[in-house]
Amino acid sequence: MTDTPDLEALRREVRAFLAAEAPTGWRDASRTQDDFVRTQRDWFTRLVSAGYAIPHWPATFPGGGRSLAEQKVIYEELAKADCPRLLLSFVSTYHAFATLHECATREQQDRYLPRILEGETWCQGFSEPGAGSDLAAIKTRAERKGDVYVVNGQKVWSTMAQFAQRCLLLVRTSSDGPKQAGITYLLMDMKAPGVSVRPIHQIQGDEEFAEIFLDNVEIPVSERVGDEGKGWAVAQATLASERGLTLMELSYRMRGALSRVASLIREHGHEDDRGVLRDFGELVTQVDAVCAVADQFLDNRIKGIERIGDASIIKNSYSRALRAYAKLGLRLGGIAEQYVAPITFGDLNTGNWMADFMNSYAWTIAGGSEEVQRNIIAERMLDMPREPKAWVA
C-alpha cells in the first residue's frame, strides 16, 4: 500500500519523535531484571505521552482511535528505529485490553483500562501443567461462596507474572457437560492472600515465564468477566489479540534485524562466499514474503474481507522465517556464538544468536502451534475434512 499524504505526514511525525526520543543502548541496559523492568516502563511511559503506545485502543484514550493503516505506519517506524518492544506491557495492552474492551462491564473497563496506561502490569493465567495446548482441560477450581470465588490450583508458563499486579485467570466452576462449558473467567489481584509466584529458570539463563500457585484465593464475584461457565468465549477474545497486527510488527522488526546477519557476513569475511550469499539472499526473500503476507492481511482487514485463517498464515510464515534467520546467524557467528550469555527477557532477534535460535523454536508453539494453525487453514479456509479423532480401543 502506498502512503496517502496524511499517512506520510504521520510517518514524518513518528520519525521526528524517534530521532529525539528513541532509546539507545537499551539491550546493554536491560541485562538484569530490575534494569529491564525500569527501561521497559520508562519507554512505555514515553510512548503513552507521545500517543504511540496504544494506537489500537479507542479514540477516548491518548493516541487511540488510529486506523489500521496508521497503526501500520507506527509499527513500521518503531521497528526501523530498532526500539525495544513493549514486552512487559504486552499482555496488558493487547490481551487485557481486548478482554476488557470486548467482554467486560463498563465499571470494569473504567476501573482497569486507565490503570494500564499508568503502568499497571497484567499477566495471563491460562495454561496448566496438564492443560497447555488443550486449554479446555484446565483443573484449577473456583467454588462460589457468597460474594467471592475461592480458587485453588496452579498455572504455568505465565509470561512475567512475577512483575504483574493483575491476572487474567481461567478457572473451572463446573464439571458438567462439555469441558468448555464449565470454565469461568476472572480478574485476579496478584497480591491477594494465597497467590504465590515462582519464576521458571530457563536453559539460556532467562526467567521470562513463571508458575502461579493458588491456595484458597478469594476473588470477588464482581471480578468475573461474562457469565459463570461462559469463560471459554471470553478466552477466545483474549487469544485472538495475539495475532494479526502483532505479527505484522514482528515481521517488520525481523526485516530490520537482517542488518545483523549482514554484519556477521562482513565481520567473518564471507563477502565472496557464494554459498553464504545465496543463503542470505534466500533469507531476505523469505522475510520480504512474510512482510508482504502481513501487508495483504492488513489490506484485507481494512477492506473488511479478512478471512478466518489469514492470521494463521502470517503466524506460520513468520515462525518459519524466524527459525531460518536465527539458524543462519548462529552458523555465521561460529564457535563464539555457541555460548549463551545470560539474558533478561530477550526479544526474538536480539543478536544473542544461540538464545535467538532456541527461542525461534519456542515461537512455533507460542500463540498457537504450527499444527493447530495448519488445521485452521485446512479446515476453515480450504474446506478440507476435519482431522479425525484418535481411535481408542
Protein Blocks (a to p, Z undefined) as FASTA:
>chain_A
ZZdfklmmmmmmmmmmmmmmocghklmmmmbmklmmmmmmmmmmmmmmnopmmmmbcfkb
ghiaiafklmmmmmmmmmmnopacdfklmmmmmmmmmmmmmmmcfklmmmmmmmmmnopa
cdddfbdfklmklmmlpcbdcddehjaccdedddehiahklmpfbdcddddfbfghjfkl
mpccddddfkbghiacdddddfkopafbccdddehiacdfklpgcjehilmmmmmmmmmm
mgojlmmmmmmmmmmmmmmmmmmmmmnopmmmmklmmmmmmmmmmmmmmmmmmmmmmmmm
mnopacehjlmmmmmmmmmmmmmmmmmmmmmnommlmpccddehiafbnopamlmmmmmm
mmmmggpafklmmmmmmmmmnopacddddddZZ
